[in-house]
Amino acid sequence: MATKEIKLTANQIEIIEKYLRGELSMLGTSIKDMKTFMPVITMAEELMLESKEEIGDDLIIWFYNKYKQQQESVNQTDGSTEGKEEV
């Protein structure tokens, strides 16, 4: 089964990375950050239910890894080098 495309805004990517750095918690987080994060949680839950994959201990880490894999696949398909470092 093909995974549906994950579409994230720049703000959503920023909030996920903030979460991954441990800078986001359910208590003490701004309303703006929570309004940005809640749709990410919903998308992650929907994808988890559709995929029936083992997600491990953290839904958001699993979801963001899926997003990054998708982006790498798109970049390889279109020949884009955006976001890739030259050696």
Biopython code that builds the backbone (N, CA, C, O; Angstrom):
import numpy as np
from Bio.PDB.StructureBuilder import StructureBuilder

atoms = [
    (1, "MET", "N", (0.840, -1.169, 0.000)),
    (1, "MET", "CA", (0.000, 0.000, 0.000)),
    (1, "MET", "C", (0.892, 1.242, 0.000)),
    (1, "MET", "O", (1.820, 1.349, 0.801)),
    (2, "ALA", "N", (0.604, 2.164, -0.893)),
    (2, "ALA", "CA", (1.384, 3.398, -0.971)),
    (2, "ALA", "C", (0.957, 4.348, 0.134)),
    (2, "ALA", "O", (-0.229, 4.494, 0.429)),
    (3, "THR", "N", (1.925, 4.975, 0.726)),
    (3, "THR", "CA", (1.656, 5.949, 1.778)),
    (3, "THR", "C", (1.220, 7.250, 1.130)),
    (3, "THR", "O", (1.806, 7.694, 0.143)),
    (4, "LYS", "N", (0.167, 7.867, 1.704)),
    (4, "LYS", "CA", (-0.275, 9.136, 1.126)),
    (4, "LYS", "C", (0.773, 10.207, 1.386)),
    (4, "LYS", "O", (1.550, 10.129, 2.337)),
    (5, "GLU", "N", (0.771, 11.205, 0.517)),
    (5, "GLU", "CA", (1.770, 12.269, 0.614)),
    (5, "GLU", "C", (1.594, 13.064, 1.902)),
    (5, "GLU", "O", (0.482, 13.445, 2.268)),
    (6, "ILE", "N", (2.690, 13.303, 2.567)),
    (6, "ILE", "CA", (2.694, 14.116, 3.784)),
    (6, "ILE", "C", (3.064, 15.533, 3.377)),
    (6, "ILE", "O", (4.124, 15.769, 2.798)),
    (7, "LYS", "N", (2.189, 16.464, 3.683)),
    (7, "LYS", "CA", (2.434, 17.872, 3.364)),
    (7, "LYS", "C", (2.549, 18.647, 4.668)),
    (7, "LYS", "O", (1.613, 18.687, 5.467)),
    (8, "LEU", "N", (3.700, 19.255, 4.869)),
    (8, "LEU", "CA", (3.942, 20.053, 6.063)),
    (8, "LEU", "C", (4.330, 21.466, 5.667)),
    (8, "LEU", "O", (5.050, 21.679, 4.692)),
    (9, "THR", "N", (3.842, 22.422, 6.434)),
    (9, "THR", "CA", (4.242, 23.812, 6.222)),
    (9, "THR", "C", (5.595, 24.044, 6.892)),
    (9, "THR", "O", (6.056, 23.225, 7.688)),
    (10, "ALA", "N", (6.210, 25.150, 6.566)),
    (10, "ALA", "CA", (7.484, 25.509, 7.210)),
    (10, "ALA", "C", (7.295, 25.638, 8.717)),
    (10, "ALA", "O", (8.166, 25.228, 9.484)),
    (11, "ASN", "N", (6.167, 26.204, 9.151)),
    (11, "ASN", "CA", (5.894, 26.333, 10.589)),
    (11, "ASN", "C", (5.738, 24.976, 11.257)),
    (11, "ASN", "O", (6.191, 24.783, 12.386)),
    (12, "GLN", "N", (5.101, 24.032, 10.568)),
    (12, "GLN", "CA", (4.941, 22.694, 11.135)),
    (12, "GLN", "C", (6.280, 21.979, 11.245)),
    (12, "GLN", "O", (6.540, 21.305, 12.242)),
    (13, "ILE", "N", (7.125, 22.117, 10.241)),
    (13, "ILE", "CA", (8.461, 21.516, 10.299)),
    (13, "ILE", "C", (9.242, 22.123, 11.462)),
    (13, "ILE", "O", (9.913, 21.410, 12.207)),
    (14, "GLU", "N", (9.151, 23.429, 11.609)),
    (14, "GLU", "CA", (9.846, 24.115, 12.703)),
    (14, "GLU", "C", (9.365, 23.608, 14.064)),
    (14, "GLU", "O", (10.176, 23.398, 14.966)),
    (15, "ILE", "N", (8.064, 23.410, 14.216)),
    (15, "ILE", "CA", (7.532, 22.977, 15.505)),
    (15, "ILE", "C", (7.905, 21.522, 15.779)),
    (15, "ILE", "O", (8.149, 21.158, 16.929)),
    (16, "ILE", "N", (7.952, 20.682, 14.741)),
    (16, "ILE", "CA", (8.395, 19.294, 14.928)),
    (16, "ILE", "C", (9.850, 19.277, 15.385)),
    (16, "ILE", "O", (10.203, 18.553, 16.316)),
    (17, "GLU", "N", (10.689, 20.070, 14.733)),
    (17, "GLU", "CA", (12.098, 20.110, 15.114)),
    (17, "GLU", "C", (12.270, 20.672, 16.532)),
    (17, "GLU", "O", (13.167, 20.248, 17.261)),
    (18, "LYS", "N", (11.433, 21.602, 16.912)),
    (18, "LYS", "CA", (11.438, 22.128, 18.276)),
    (18, "LYS", "C", (11.076, 21.001, 19.251)),
    (18, "LYS", "O", (11.698, 20.865, 20.305)),
    (19, "TYR", "N", (10.086, 20.210, 18.903)),
    (19, "TYR", "CA", (9.687, 19.061, 19.718)),
    (19, "TYR", "C", (10.843, 18.059, 19.838)),
    (19, "TYR", "O", (11.121, 17.556, 20.926)),
    (20, "LEU", "N", (11.503, 17.780, 18.734)),
    (20, "LEU", "CA", (12.599, 16.810, 18.725)),
    (20, "LEU", "C", (13.780, 17.276, 19.580)),
    (20, "LEU", "O", (14.508, 16.455, 20.138)),
    (21, "ARG", "N", (13.968, 18.588, 19.680)),
    (21, "ARG", "CA", (15.026, 19.146, 20.524)),
    (21, "ARG", "C", (14.617, 19.203, 21.994)),
    (21, "ARG", "O", (15.416, 19.595, 22.846)),
    (22, "GLY", "N", (13.388, 18.818, 22.293)),
    (22, "GLY", "CA", (12.910, 18.837, 23.668)),
    (22, "GLY", "C", (12.461, 20.214, 24.132)),
    (22, "GLY", "O", (12.363, 20.467, 25.333)),
    (23, "GLU", "N", (12.192, 21.097, 23.192)),
    (23, "GLU", "CA", (11.809, 22.465, 23.528)),
    (23, "GLU", "C", (10.299, 22.671, 23.521)),
    (23, "GLU", "O", (9.830, 23.801, 23.662)),
    (24, "LEU", "N", (9.540, 21.606, 23.359)),
    (24, "LEU", "CA", (8.092, 21.710, 23.290)),
    (24, "LEU", "C", (7.503, 20.680, 24.235)),
    (24, "LEU", "O", (7.846, 19.499, 24.173)),
    (25, "SER", "N", (6.625, 21.126, 25.099)),
    (25, "SER", "CA", (5.926, 20.216, 25.995)),
    (25, "SER", "C", (4.466, 20.635, 26.051)),
    (25, "SER", "O", (4.113, 21.741, 25.640)),
    (26, "MET", "N", (3.636, 19.764, 26.552)),
    (26, "MET", "CA", (2.212, 20.079, 26.611)),
    (26, "MET", "C", (1.925, 21.175, 27.641)),
    (26, "MET", "O", (0.924, 21.882, 27.530)),
    (27, "LEU", "N", (2.779, 21.314, 28.616)),
    (27, "LEU", "CA", (2.608, 22.361, 29.624)),
    (27, "LEU", "C", (3.633, 23.459, 29.371)),
    (27, "LEU", "O", (4.812, 23.175, 29.160)),
    (28, "GLY", "N", (3.197, 24.682, 29.393)),
    (28, "GLY", "CA", (4.121, 25.802, 29.243)),
    (28, "GLY", "C", (4.437, 26.156, 27.802)),
    (28, "GLY", "O", (5.328, 26.967, 27.549)),
    (29, "THR", "N", (3.730, 25.570, 26.863)),
    (29, "THR", "CA", (3.943, 25.869, 25.453)),
    (29, "THR", "C", (2.922, 26.917, 25.017)),
    (29, "THR", "O", (1.782, 26.910, 25.480)),
    (30, "SER", "N", (3.330, 27.805, 24.137)),
    (30, "SER", "CA", (2.422, 28.875, 23.700)),
    (30, "SER", "C", (1.231, 28.302, 22.936)),
    (30, "SER", "O", (1.306, 27.219, 22.357)),
    (31, "ILE", "N", (0.152, 29.041, 22.950)),
    (31, "ILE", "CA", (-1.053, 28.637, 22.219)),
    (31, "ILE", "C", (-0.749, 28.556, 20.725)),
    (31, "ILE", "O", (-1.245, 27.668, 20.031)),
    (32, "LYS", "N", (0.062, 29.481, 20.237)),
    (32, "LYS", "CA", (0.433, 29.479, 18.811)),
    (32, "LYS", "C", (1.156, 28.179, 18.450)),
    (32, "LYS", "O", (0.847, 27.552, 17.436)),
    (33, "ASP", "N", (2.119, 27.778, 19.284)),
    (33, "ASP", "CA", (2.840, 26.531, 19.022)),
    (33, "ASP", "C", (1.900, 25.334, 19.063)),
    (33, "ASP", "O", (2.008, 24.433, 18.231)),
    (34, "MET", "N", (0.985, 25.316, 20.015)),
    (34, "MET", "CA", (0.054, 24.193, 20.119)),
    (34, "MET", "C", (-0.897, 24.148, 18.927)),
    (34, "MET", "O", (-1.238, 23.068, 18.445)),
    (35, "LYS", "N", (-1.331, 25.323, 18.448)),
    (35, "LYS", "CA", (-2.200, 25.363, 17.269)),
    (35, "LYS", "C", (-1.467, 24.855, 16.030)),
    (35, "LYS", "O", (-2.084, 24.292, 15.126)),
    (36, "THR", "N", (-0.168, 25.052, 15.994)),
    (36, "THR", "CA", (0.638, 24.539, 14.882)),
    (36, "THR", "C", (0.878, 23.042, 15.042)),
    (36, "THR", "O", (0.877, 22.306, 14.055)),
    (37, "PHE", "N", (1.081, 22.589, 16.268)),
    (37, "PHE", "CA", (1.439, 21.194, 16.537)),
    (37, "PHE", "C", (0.246, 20.238, 16.457)),
    (37, "PHE", "O", (0.407, 19.094, 16.033)),
    (38, "MET", "N", (-0.930, 20.679, 16.850)),
    (38, "MET", "CA", (-2.093, 19.783, 16.895)),
    (38, "MET", "C", (-2.428, 19.159, 15.531)),
    (38, "MET", "O", (-2.695, 17.959, 15.482)),
    (39, "PRO", "N", (-2.428, 19.910, 14.429)),
    (39, "PRO", "CA", (-2.673, 19.269, 13.130)),
    (39, "PRO", "C", (-1.589, 18.244, 12.761)),
    (39, "PRO", "O", (-1.872, 17.257, 12.082)),
    (40, "VAL", "N", (-0.356, 18.480, 13.209)),
    (40, "VAL", "CA", (0.728, 17.523, 12.966)),
    (40, "VAL", "C", (0.411, 16.211, 13.682)),
    (40, "VAL", "O", (0.579, 15.132, 13.114)),
    (41, "ILE", "N", (-0.044, 16.308, 14.921)),
    (41, "ILE", "CA", (-0.407, 15.106, 15.680)),
    (41, "ILE", "C", (-1.542, 14.361, 14.975)),
    (41, "ILE", "O", (-1.509, 13.136, 14.860)),
    (42, "THR", "N", (-2.536, 15.102, 14.508)),
    (42, "THR", "CA", (-3.668, 14.488, 13.805)),
    (42, "THR", "C", (-3.210, 13.781, 12.531)),
    (42, "THR", "O", (-3.623, 12.653, 12.263)),
    (43, "MET", "N", (-2.352, 14.449, 11.741)),
    (43, "MET", "CA", (-1.837, 13.824, 10.513)),
    (43, "MET", "C", (-1.054, 12.558, 10.845)),
    (43, "MET", "O", (-1.183, 11.542, 10.162)),
    (44, "ALA", "N", (-0.247, 12.625, 11.892)),
    (44, "ALA", "CA", (0.562, 11.473, 12.292)),
    (44, "ALA", "C", (-0.323, 10.305, 12.719)),
    (44, "ALA", "O", (-0.067, 9.159, 12.349)),
    (45, "GLU", "N", (-1.354, 10.597, 13.491)),
    (45, "GLU", "CA", (-2.274, 9.537, 13.923)),
    (45, "GLU", "C", (-2.986, 8.901, 12.741)),
    (45, "GLU", "O", (-3.119, 7.679, 12.681)),
    (46, "GLU", "N", (-3.447, 9.721, 11.796)),
    (46, "GLU", "CA", (-4.132, 9.203, 10.617)),
    (46, "GLU", "C", (-3.205, 8.310, 9.796)),
    (46, "GLU", "O", (-3.615, 7.242, 9.342)),
    (47, "LEU", "N", (-1.970, 8.738, 9.607)),
    (47, "LEU", "CA", (-1.011, 7.947, 8.841)),
    (47, "LEU", "C", (-0.697, 6.644, 9.560)),
    (47, "LEU", "O", (-0.569, 5.599, 8.923)),
    (48, "MET", "N", (-0.573, 6.697, 10.866)),
    (48, "MET", "CA", (-0.301, 5.499, 11.648)),
    (48, "MET", "C", (-1.422, 4.478, 11.464)),
    (48, "MET", "O", (-1.160, 3.293, 11.259)),
    (49, "LEU", "N", (-2.667, 4.938, 11.537)),
    (49, "LEU", "CA", (-3.808, 4.034, 11.388)),
    (49, "LEU", "C", (-3.890, 3.456, 9.983)),
    (49, "LEU", "O", (-4.258, 2.293, 9.817)),
    (50, "GLU", "N", (-3.552, 4.246, 8.969)),
    (50, "GLU", "CA", (-3.574, 3.784, 7.585)),
    (50, "GLU", "C", (-2.458, 2.786, 7.302)),
    (50, "GLU", "O", (-2.668, 1.794, 6.604)),
    (51, "SER", "N", (-1.284, 3.046, 7.837)),
    (51, "SER", "CA", (-0.111, 2.248, 7.486)),
    (51, "SER", "C", (-0.036, 0.930, 8.244)),
    (51, "SER", "O", (0.509, -0.049, 7.734)),
    (52, "LYS", "N", (-0.573, 0.899, 9.448)),
    (52, "LYS", "CA", (-0.512, -0.290, 10.301)),
    (52, "LYS", "C", (0.920, -0.754, 10.548)),
    (52, "LYS", "O", (1.166, -1.937, 10.784)),
    (53, "GLU", "N", (1.864, 0.188, 10.492)),
    (53, "GLU", "CA", (3.268, -0.111, 10.749)),
    (53, "GLU", "C", (3.561, 0.014, 12.232)),
    (53, "GLU", "O", (2.823, 0.662, 12.973)),
    (54, "GLU", "N", (4.643, -0.613, 12.651)),
    (54, "GLU", "CA", (5.140, -0.425, 14.020)),
    (54, "GLU", "C", (5.776, 0.959, 14.073)),
    (54, "GLU", "O", (6.640, 1.277, 13.256)),
    (55, "ILE", "N", (5.353, 1.780, 15.027)),
    (55, "ILE", "CA", (5.863, 3.154, 15.068)),
    (55, "ILE", "C", (6.954, 3.366, 16.106)),
    (55, "ILE", "O", (7.611, 4.408, 16.108)),
    (56, "GLY", "N", (7.152, 2.411, 16.972)),
    (56, "GLY", "CA", (8.157, 2.588, 18.016)),
    (56, "GLY", "C", (7.586, 3.371, 19.179)),
    (56, "GLY", "O", (6.381, 3.341, 19.428)),
    (57, "ASP", "N", (8.455, 4.074, 19.893)),
    (57, "ASP", "CA", (8.061, 4.759, 21.123)),
    (57, "ASP", "C", (7.504, 6.158, 20.917)),
    (57, "ASP", "O", (6.875, 6.698, 21.827)),
    (58, "ASP", "N", (7.713, 6.769, 19.747)),
    (58, "ASP", "CA", (7.332, 8.160, 19.569)),
    (58, "ASP", "C", (6.679, 8.380, 18.207)),
    (58, "ASP", "O", (7.330, 8.264, 17.169)),
    (59, "LEU", "N", (5.410, 8.693, 18.226)),
    (59, "LEU", "CA", (4.642, 8.900, 16.998)),
    (59, "LEU", "C", (5.220, 10.022, 16.145)),
    (59, "LEU", "O", (5.292, 9.892, 14.923)),
    (60, "ILE", "N", (5.627, 11.110, 16.766)),
    (60, "ILE", "CA", (6.102, 12.275, 16.013)),
    (60, "ILE", "C", (7.446, 11.977, 15.343)),
    (60, "ILE", "O", (7.671, 12.373, 14.199)),
    (61, "ILE", "N", (8.326, 11.290, 16.042)),
    (61, "ILE", "CA", (9.604, 10.893, 15.420)),
    (61, "ILE", "C", (9.338, 9.997, 14.222)),
    (61, "ILE", "O", (9.931, 10.193, 13.161)),
    (62, "TRP", "N", (8.459, 9.022, 14.374)),
    (62, "TRP", "CA", (8.106, 8.109, 13.269)),
    (62, "TRP", "C", (7.548, 8.898, 12.090)),
    (62, "TRP", "O", (7.950, 8.687, 10.945)),
    (63, "PHE", "N", (6.615, 9.815, 12.378)),
    (63, "PHE", "CA", (5.969, 10.609, 11.345)),
    (63, "PHE", "C", (6.978, 11.496, 10.610)),
    (63, "PHE", "O", (6.958, 11.576, 9.382)),
    (64, "TYR", "N", (7.846, 12.150, 11.349)),
    (64, "TYR", "CA", (8.832, 13.040, 10.733)),
    (64, "TYR", "C", (9.830, 12.253, 9.887)),
    (64, "TYR", "O", (10.257, 12.727, 8.834)),
    (65, "ASN", "N", (10.202, 11.064, 10.337)),
    (65, "ASN", "CA", (11.073, 10.208, 9.526)),
    (65, "ASN", "C", (10.385, 9.809, 8.225)),
    (65, "ASN", "O", (11.028, 9.755, 7.177)),
    (66, "LYS", "N", (9.081, 9.529, 8.282)),
    (66, "LYS", "CA", (8.319, 9.222, 7.061)),
    (66, "LYS", "C", (8.338, 10.423, 6.123)),
    (66, "LYS", "O", (8.520, 10.273, 4.915)),
    (67, "TYR", "N", (8.151, 11.609, 6.680)),
    (67, "TYR", "CA", (8.177, 12.828, 5.875)),
    (67, "TYR", "C", (9.539, 13.001, 5.203)),
    (67, "TYR", "O", (9.610, 13.279, 4.006)),
    (68, "LYS", "N", (10.616, 12.837, 5.966)),
    (68, "LYS", "CA", (11.960, 12.998, 5.406)),
    (68, "LYS", "C", (12.244, 11.952, 4.328)),
    (68, "LYS", "O", (12.872, 12.268, 3.317)),
    (69, "GLN", "N", (11.792, 10.710, 4.529)),
    (69, "GLN", "CA", (11.956, 9.674, 3.506)),
    (69, "GLN", "C", (11.225, 10.068, 2.224)),
    (69, "GLN", "O", (11.740, 9.891, 1.120)),
    (70, "GLN", "N", (10.033, 10.597, 2.390)),
    (70, "GLN", "CA", (9.239, 11.041, 1.247)),
    (70, "GLN", "C", (9.969, 12.151, 0.497)),
    (70, "GLN", "O", (10.027, 12.135, -0.733)),
    (71, "GLN", "N", (10.524, 13.111, 1.228)),
    (71, "GLN", "CA", (11.234, 14.220, 0.605)),
    (71, "GLN", "C", (12.477, 13.733, -0.134)),
    (71, "GLN", "O", (12.777, 14.212, -1.227)),
    (72, "GLU", "N", (13.202, 12.782, 0.459)),
    (72, "GLU", "CA", (14.377, 12.215, -0.206)),
    (72, "GLU", "C", (13.976, 11.522, -1.499)),
    (72, "GLU", "O", (14.664, 11.642, -2.513)),
    (73, "SER", "N", (12.872, 10.803, -1.464)),
    (73, "SER", "CA", (12.377, 10.102, -2.648)),
    (73, "SER", "C", (12.004, 11.089, -3.749)),
    (73, "SER", "O", (12.323, 10.875, -4.918)),
    (74, "VAL", "N", (11.331, 12.164, -3.370)),
    (74, "VAL", "CA", (10.948, 13.192, -4.338)),
    (74, "VAL", "C", (12.190, 13.827, -4.935)),
    (74, "VAL", "O", (12.258, 14.028, -6.148)),
    (75, "ASN", "N", (13.177, 14.147, -4.100)),
    (75, "ASN", "CA", (14.406, 14.762, -4.586)),
    (75, "ASN", "C", (15.165, 13.848, -5.531)),
    (75, "ASN", "O", (15.747, 14.313, -6.511)),
    (76, "GLN", "N", (15.167, 12.546, -5.246)),
    (76, "GLN", "CA", (15.845, 11.594, -6.125)),
    (76, "GLN", "C", (15.100, 11.451, -7.445)),
    (76, "GLN", "O", (15.719, 11.309, -8.499)),
    (77, "THR", "N", (13.781, 11.486, -7.387)),
    (77, "THR", "CA", (12.965, 11.333, -8.582)),
    (77, "THR", "C", (13.114, 12.510, -9.525)),
    (77, "THR", "O", (13.210, 12.327, -10.738)),
    (78, "ASP", "N", (13.134, 13.729, -8.974)),
    (78, "ASP", "CA", (13.211, 14.903, -9.843)),
    (78, "ASP", "C", (14.638, 15.395, -10.065)),
    (78, "ASP", "O", (14.853, 16.392, -10.754)),
    (79, "GLY", "N", (15.612, 14.694, -9.482)),
    (79, "GLY", "CA", (17.004, 15.066, -9.683)),
    (79, "GLY", "C", (17.430, 16.285, -8.903)),
    (79, "GLY", "O", (18.529, 16.802, -9.099)),
    (80, "SER", "N", (16.572, 16.746, -8.026)),
    (80, "SER", "CA", (16.875, 17.938, -7.234)),
    (80, "SER", "C", (17.987, 17.662, -6.234)),
    (80, "SER", "O", (18.087, 16.568, -5.678)),
    (81, "THR", "N", (18.818, 18.673, -6.017)),
    (81, "THR", "CA", (19.855, 18.552, -4.985)),
    (81, "THR", "C", (19.576, 19.486, -3.843)),
    (81, "THR", "O", (20.422, 19.670, -2.968)),
    (82, "GLU", "N", (18.390, 20.088, -3.833)),
    (82, "GLU", "CA", (18.026, 21.023, -2.767)),
    (82, "GLU", "C", (18.097, 20.325, -1.427)),
    (82, "GLU", "O", (17.562, 19.229, -1.264)),
    (83, "GLY", "N", (18.744, 20.943, -0.483)),
    (83, "GLY", "CA", (18.855, 20.381, 0.860)),
    (83, "GLY", "C", (19.930, 19.332, 1.003)),
    (83, "GLY", "O", (20.101, 18.773, 2.086)),
    (84, "LYS", "N", (20.669, 19.045, -0.075)),
    (84, "LYS", "CA", (21.734, 18.049, -0.012)),
    (84, "LYS", "C", (23.073, 18.752, 0.009)),
    (84, "LYS", "O", (23.274, 19.769, -0.655)),
    (85, "GLU", "N", (23.984, 18.191, 0.783)),
    (85, "GLU", "CA", (25.317, 18.770, 0.844)),
    (85, "GLU", "C", (26.189, 18.165, -0.251)),
    (85, "GLU", "O", (26.095, 16.975, -0.550)),
    (86, "GLU", "N", (27.020, 18.986, -0.831)),
    (86, "GLU", "CA", (27.999, 18.516, -1.799)),
    (86, "GLU", "C", (29.246, 18.096, -1.041)),
    (86, "GLU", "O", (29.659, 18.774, -0.100)),
    (87, "VAL", "N", (29.840, 17.002, -1.436)),
    (87, "VAL", "CA", (31.059, 16.516, -0.773)),
    (87, "VAL", "C", (32.262, 16.930, -1.575)),
    (87, "VAL", "O", (33.393, 16.624, -1.196)),
]
sb = StructureBuilder()
sb.init_structure("model")
sb.init_model(0)
sb.init_chain("A")
sb.init_seg("    ")
for serial, (resi, resn, name, xyz) in enumerate(atoms, 1):
    if name == "N":
        sb.init_residue(resn, " ", resi, " ")
    sb.init_atom(name, np.array(xyz, "f"), 0.0, 1.0, " ", f" {name:<3s}", serial, name[0])
structure = sb.get_structure()
